[in-house]
């Protein structure tokens, strides 16, 4: 599965963005998926994950209540709705398949999308 994230941009603190991740291939609906982010000079950080059927979700404490992960298997697309954004949310955001539930990534990051939150 090839993955391409989009929807990032520059937003003021308190604002919202919706990220999308388009997946190619027929097996997207078989995978648990996750969003991760990487700030400059830091490791990849888990953000949120969703089960293959969309029933189960899991969030990092830092985004719980502000971010919502969802998926549309018919469209081979993963989403991340981000509300009440903070400057510390600034990072490149990546979507990826999970190796194990709920937060262990497969490690193939693909193209990310930059999110910048100004104070």
VOBA-1610 file (N, C-alpha, C; in pm, whole numbers, padded with zeros to 5 digits, always signed):
BEGIN
Unk+00085-00119+00000Unk+00000+00000+00000Unk+00088+00124+00000Unk+00061+00213-00094Unk+00131+00341-00096Unk+00040+00447-00036Unk+00100+00534+00044Unk+00022+00631+00120Unk+00071+00773+00094Unk-00023+00866+00080Unk+00013+01006+00059Unk-00077+01093+00144Unk-00017+01164+00237Unk-00091+01254+00325Unk-00104+01392+00262Unk-00213+01460+00293Unk-00236+01596+00243Unk-00326+01671+00340Unk-00341+01801+00317Unk-00432+01881+00398Unk-00366+01968+00502Unk-00235+01958+00514Unk-00166+02041+00610Unk-00163+02187+00568Unk-00110+02270+00657Unk-00100+02411+00626Unk-00063+02491+00748Unk-00076+02624+00735Unk-00047+02716+00844Unk-00179+02762+00904Unk-00191+02750+01036Unk-00315+02787+01104Unk-00280+02851+01237Unk-00366+02940+01282Unk-00345+03001+01413Unk-00387+02906+01524Unk-00330+02927+01641Unk-00368+02847+01757Unk-00518+02858+01780Unk-00580+02743+01810Unk-00723+02737+01825Unk-00798+02701+01699Unk-00728+02701+01588Unk-00791+02670+01460Unk-00803+02521+01436Unk-00848+02488+01315Unk-00873+02347+01279Unk-00813+02316+01141Unk-00780+02191+01123Unk-00738+02138+00994Unk-00789+01996+00981Unk-00811+01953+00859Unk-00848+01813+00834Unk-00745+01752+00740Unk-00675+01652+00787Unk-00577+01582+00706Unk-00643+01462+00639Unk-00594+01433+00520Unk-00638+01314+00447Unk-00517+01230+00411Unk-00538+01103+00398Unk-00433+01010+00355Unk-00493+00918+00250Unk-00448+00934+00128Unk-00496+00852+00018Unk-00409+00729+00004Unk-00471+00613-00001Unk-00400+00486-00013Unk-00426+00423-00148Unk-00320+00370-00205Unk-00336+00296-00330Unk-00336+00147-00298Unk-00391+00066-00386Unk-00394-00076-00363Unk-00527-00123-00306Unk-00547-00252-00309Unk-00676-00309-00271Unk-00682-00354-00126Unk-00572-00342-00052Unk-00569-00401+00082Unk-00583-00299+00193Unk-00611-00172+00159Unk-00623-00069+00263Unk-00721-00111+00371Unk-00833-00165+00332Unk-00939-00198+00429Unk-00901-00313+00521Unk-00789-00377+00494Unk-00745-00489+00577Unk-00655-00445+00692Unk-00610-00321+00687Unk-00509-00277+00782Unk-00561-00183+00889Unk-00512-00204+01010Unk-00523-00100+01112Unk-00430+00013+01071Unk-00475+00136+01088Unk-00399+00251+01039Unk-00373+00352+01150Unk-00272+00432+01131Unk-00240+00532+01232Unk-00185+00660+01173Unk-00196+00765+01251Unk-00131+00892+01221Unk-00017+00911+01321Unk+00096+00954+01268Unk+00212+00987+01349Unk+00261+01125+01307Unk+00343+01185+01389Unk+00398+01315+01353Unk+00543+01323+01397Unk+00615+01411+01327Unk+00757+01429+01357Unk+00788+01577+01358Unk+00826+01628+01473Unk+00871+01766+01486Unk+01020+01771+01456Unk+01072+01887+01420Unk+01215+01899+01387Unk+01304+01849+01501Unk+01396+01762+01467Unk+01490+01712+01565Unk+01436+01606+01660Unk+01314+01561+01635Unk+01253+01462+01725Unk+01218+01335+01650Unk+01190+01231+01728Unk+01147+01103+01671Unk+01001+01112+01627Unk+00960+01015+01548Unk+00819+01005+01514Unk+00738+00980+01641Unk+00626+01048+01652Unk+00541+01040+01771Unk+00402+00990+01732Unk+00351+00896+01806Unk+00217+00845+01781Unk+00112+00953+01808Unk+00010+00960+01720Unk-00098+01056+01737Unk-00232+00985+01759Unk-00269+00899+01665Unk-00400+00832+01673Unk-00399+00709+01583Unk-00486+00612+01615Unk-00498+00493+01532Unk-00644+00450+01523Unk-00670+00371+01420Unk-00806+00323+01396Unk-00798+00181+01342Unk-00891+00098+01387Unk-00891-00041+01343Unk-00934-00051+01198Unk-00911-00168+01138Unk-00937-00187+00996Unk-01083-00159+00960Unk-01176-00187+01054Unk-01318-00168+01027Unk-01372-00037+01082Unk-01285+00044+01141Unk-01327+00174+01190Unk-01395+00172+01326Unk-01407+00057+01386Unk-01482+00046+01512Unk-01401+00095+01632Unk-01273+00063+01633Unk-01189+00099+01747Unk-01095+00213+01711Unk-01080+00305+01805Unk-00984+00415+01788Unk-00901+00430+01915Unk-00786+00494+01901Unk-00694+00509+02014Unk-00618+00639+01991Unk-00598+00717+02098Unk-00537+00848+02084Unk-00424+00867+02185Unk-00326+00945+02144Unk-00225+00992+02238Unk-00292+01088+02335Unk-00245+01088+02458Unk-00304+01176+02560Unk-00299+01323+02516Unk-00196+01359+02443Unk-00177+01498+02405Unk-00281+01549+02306Unk-00352+01458+02237Unk-00451+01502+02138Unk-00592+01456+02172Unk-00607+01377+02276Unk-00737+01323+02314Unk-00836+01437+02339Unk-00951+01426+02275Unk-01053+01529+02289Unk-01041+01642+02189Unk-00930+01650+02117Unk-00910+01755+02017Unk-00905+01699+01875Unk-00850+01579+01859Unk-00834+01517+01729Unk-00930+01399+01716Unk-00975+01375+01593Unk-01061+01261+01563Unk-01011+01189+01438Unk-00984+01061+01452Unk-00941+00980+01338Unk-01061+00907+01280Unk-01063+00895+01149Unk-01172+00821+01083Unk-01119+00765+00951Unk-01199+00681+00888Unk-01158+00622+00761Unk-01280+00593+00676Unk-01259+00591+00546Unk-01360+00553+00449Unk-01298+00446+00362Unk-01327+00323+00391Unk-01265+00214+00316Unk-01309+00209+00170Unk-01428+00258+00143Unk-01475+00261+00005Unk-01393+00358-00080Unk-01339+00460-00014Unk-01257+00559-00084Unk-01108+00539-00060Unk-01071+00435+00013Unk-00929+00409+00045Unk-00864+00533+00108Unk-00934+00595+00201Unk-00886+00720+00258Unk-00897+00719+00410Unk-00792+00771+00472Unk-00784+00790+00617Unk-00789+00939+00645Unk-00853+00978+00756Unk-00867+01118+00791Unk-00819+01146+00933Unk-00783+01272+00955Unk-00755+01320+01090Unk-00811+01461+01102Unk-00918+01475+01177Unk-00975+01605+01206Unk-00906+01661+01329Unk-00846+01778+01313Unk-00769+01838+01422Unk-00834+01971+01460Unk-00882+01978+01582Unk-00944+02099+01635Unk-00863+02154+01752Unk-00889+02279+01787Unk-00820+02343+01900Unk-00670+02324+01892Unk-00615+02351+01775Unk-00473+02328+01752Unk-00386+02417+01840Unk-00272+02361+01879Unk-00176+02430+01964Unk-00042+02440+01891Unk+00041+02535+01927Unk+00174+02545+01863Unk+00254+02415+01875Unk+00236+02342+01983Unk+00310+02216+01999Unk+00262+02105+01907Unk+00153+02128+01834Unk+00108+02032+01733Unk+00186+02048+01601Unk+00268+02150+01592Unk+00347+02174+01471Unk+00440+02057+01444Unk+00429+01999+01325Unk+00509+01882+01287Unk+00472+01843+01145Unk+00549+01749+01091Unk+00508+01681+00968Unk+00426+01559+01010Unk+00308+01546+00953Unk+00217+01438+00987Unk+00221+01330+00880Unk+00228+01205+00926Unk+00235+01090+00837Unk+00124+00990+00871Unk+00075+00923+00769Unk-00014+00810+00792Unk+00063+00683+00760Unk+00028+00577+00830Unk+00098+00451+00809Unk+00013+00335+00854Unk+00044+00220+00801Unk-00017+00098+00852Unk+00044+00068+00989Unk-00029-00003+01070Unk+00023-00045+01199Unk+00078-00188+01188Unk+00191-00209+01255Unk+00244-00345+01267Unk+00165-00420+01374Unk+00144-00356+01486Unk+00062-00414+01592Unk-00024-00304+01653Unk-00142-00341+01695Unk-00237-00250+01760Unk-00191-00222+01901Unk-00204-00095+01954Unk-00270+00015+01884Unk-00174+00122+01830Unk-00039+00106+01853Unk+00044+00220+01821Unk+00182+00184+01768Unk+00200+00065+01721Unk+00330+00025+01668Unk+00328+00034+01515Unk+00400+00131+01458Unk+00392+00153+01314Unk+00468+00050+01234Unk+00427+00032+01110Unk+00498-00059+01021Unk+00634+00000+00987Unk+00642+00134+00982Unk+00771+00197+00961Unk+00793+00251+00822Unk+00696+00234+00734Unk+00704+00289+00600Unk+00623+00418+00598Unk+00694+00532+00597Unk+00627+00658+00625Unk+00565+00726+00503Unk+00616+00708+00388Unk+00559+00775+00271Unk+00573+00926+00281Unk+00487+00995+00206Unk+00493+01141+00203Unk+00405+01200+00312Unk+00462+01287+00393Unk+00386+01351+00500Unk+00333+01485+00456Unk+00264+01551+00549Unk+00210+01684+00523Unk+00243+01774+00642Unk+00291+01894+00612Unk+00337+01986+00716Unk+00219+02059+00781Unk+00216+02058+00912Unk+00118+02135+00989Unk+00196+02235+01074Unk+00164+02361+01059Unk+00230+02465+01137Unk+00124+02547+01210Unk+00136+02553+01342Unk+00039+02625+01423Unk+00110+02746+01485Unk+00063+02863+01453Unk+00124+02985+01506Unk+00052+03030+01634Unk+00129+03090+01721Unk+00071+03135+01850Unk+00016+03276+01841
//
